Amino acid sequence: DRAPAATMKKACLLAICVLPAGEAASAAAAGRQSAELPSMRRQSSHSTMSLSQNPPASAGDSSLPSVPPPADTGADGFPELPAVAMMLKDADATMKTINAEASSLAKRVAQAQEEKAAKMTKQKAIFDEKLHTQEAGNRAMLAANGKISEEIATLKGGNAAIVKHATELQAANKL
């Protein structure tokens, strides 16, 4: 079952690739196999023949697709790829745009850092002033505490002298 179908597929493919358009269409329509096509044997022995040597298919032959002419042909008639500069034109433009945006972003970041540094410098100056004021207050408080401690020591000494004098008076009164 598979052998005749496979042979038929090979014959049709060979007919399309090697035979002139009219002969390939008639061979495919008749359903002949590759062993029955004498013209195929003749052309397969001359397999170096190119497709361009085959006559073009007629406009009414719908079995073969029409091949459009090559685009972007050069002076010699062969297709040419666009110049590298043209192919990279969009990439270059994109890269320039990205670089411009990156530069702009870098400038904004630098400006934001400068503004933040200036703001922090002002805040530091304010905090330094507050710290200086607090430290001056603390030193004044320590000086006042020292004076109060001296007064307390003087008063304790005076109180001890008074208690001693009172004890001596009580002892003299008893006699």
BELVENZI-V420160 format. One record per backbone hydrogen bond with DSSP energy under -1.0 kcal/mol. NH is the residue of the N-H (numbers start at 1). CO is the residue of the C=O. E is the energy in kcal/mol with one decimal. If there is no record, write none. Layout:
nh:NH co:CO e:E
nh:NH co:CO e:E
This chain:
nh:6 co:2 e:-2.8
nh:7 co:3 e:-2.4
nh:8 co:4 e:-2.2
nh:9 co:5 e:-2.2
nh:10 co:6 e:-2.3
nh:11 co:7 e:-2.3
nh:12 co:8 e:-2.5
nh:13 co:9 e:-2.6
nh:14 co:10 e:-2.7
nh:15 co:11 e:-2.5
nh:16 co:12 e:-2.3
nh:17 co:13 e:-2.2
nh:18 co:14 e:-2.7
nh:24 co:20 e:-2.6
nh:25 co:21 e:-2.1
nh:26 co:22 e:-2.0
nh:27 co:23 e:-2.2
nh:28 co:24 e:-2.4
nh:29 co:25 e:-2.3
nh:30 co:26 e:-2.2
nh:31 co:27 e:-1.1
nh:32 co:27 e:-1.3
nh:36 co:33 e:-1.4
nh:41 co:37 e:-1.5
nh:42 co:38 e:-2.1
nh:43 co:39 e:-2.2
nh:44 co:40 e:-2.9
nh:45 co:41 e:-1.4
nh:49 co:46 e:-1.9
nh:53 co:50 e:-1.3
nh:54 co:51 e:-1.2
nh:61 co:58 e:-1.3
nh:74 co:78 e:-2.9
nh:77 co:74 e:-1.4
nh:80 co:72 e:-2.8
nh:87 co:83 e:-2.1
nh:88 co:84 e:-2.3
nh:92 co:88 e:-3.0
nh:93 co:89 e:-2.4
nh:94 co:90 e:-2.5
nh:95 co:91 e:-2.6
nh:96 co:92 e:-2.6
nh:97 co:93 e:-2.3
nh:98 co:94 e:-2.7
nh:99 co:95 e:-2.8
nh:100 co:96 e:-2.4
nh:101 co:97 e:-2.5
nh:102 co:98 e:-2.8
nh:103 co:99 e:-2.5
nh:104 co:100 e:-2.5
nh:105 co:101 e:-2.7
nh:106 co:102 e:-2.6
nh:107 co:103 e:-2.3
nh:108 co:104 e:-2.3
nh:109 co:105 e:-2.6
nh:110 co:106 e:-2.5
nh:111 co:107 e:-2.6
nh:112 co:108 e:-2.6
nh:113 co:109 e:-2.5
nh:114 co:110 e:-2.4
nh:115 co:111 e:-2.6
nh:116 co:112 e:-2.5
nh:117 co:113 e:-2.7
nh:118 co:114 e:-2.5
nh:119 co:115 e:-2.4
nh:120 co:116 e:-2.6
nh:121 co:117 e:-2.1
nh:122 co:118 e:-2.1
nh:123 co:119 e:-2.5
nh:124 co:120 e:-2.6
nh:125 co:121 e:-2.2
nh:126 co:122 e:-2.2
nh:127 co:123 e:-2.8
nh:128 co:124 e:-3.0
nh:129 co:125 e:-2.1
nh:130 co:126 e:-2.3
nh:131 co:127 e:-2.8
nh:132 co:128 e:-2.5
nh:133 co:129 e:-2.5
nh:134 co:130 e:-2.8
nh:135 co:131 e:-2.6
nh:136 co:132 e:-2.5
nh:137 co:133 e:-2.3
nh:138 co:134 e:-2.6
nh:139 co:135 e:-2.4
nh:140 co:136 e:-2.3
nh:141 co:137 e:-2.4
nh:142 co:138 e:-2.5
nh:143 co:139 e:-2.2
nh:144 co:140 e:-2.5
nh:145 co:141 e:-2.8
nh:146 co:142 e:-2.1
nh:147 co:143 e:-2.0
nh:148 co:144 e:-2.6
nh:149 co:145 e:-2.5
nh:150 co:146 e:-1.8
nh:151 co:147 e:-2.4
nh:152 co:148 e:-2.7
nh:153 co:149 e:-2.3
nh:154 co:150 e:-2.4
nh:155 co:151 e:-2.9
nh:156 co:152 e:-2.7
nh:157 co:153 e:-2.1
nh:158 co:154 e:-2.4
nh:159 co:155 e:-3.0
nh:160 co:156 e:-2.5
nh:161 co:157 e:-1.9
nh:162 co:158 e:-2.2
nh:163 co:159 e:-2.7
nh:164 co:160 e:-2.0
nh:165 co:161 e:-2.3
nh:166 co:162 e:-2.7
nh:167 co:163 e:-2.1
nh:168 co:164 e:-2.1
nh:169 co:165 e:-2.1
nh:170 co:166 e:-2.2
nh:171 co:167 e:-1.9
nh:172 co:168 e:-1.8
nh:173 co:169 e:-2.1
nh:174 co:170 e:-1.3
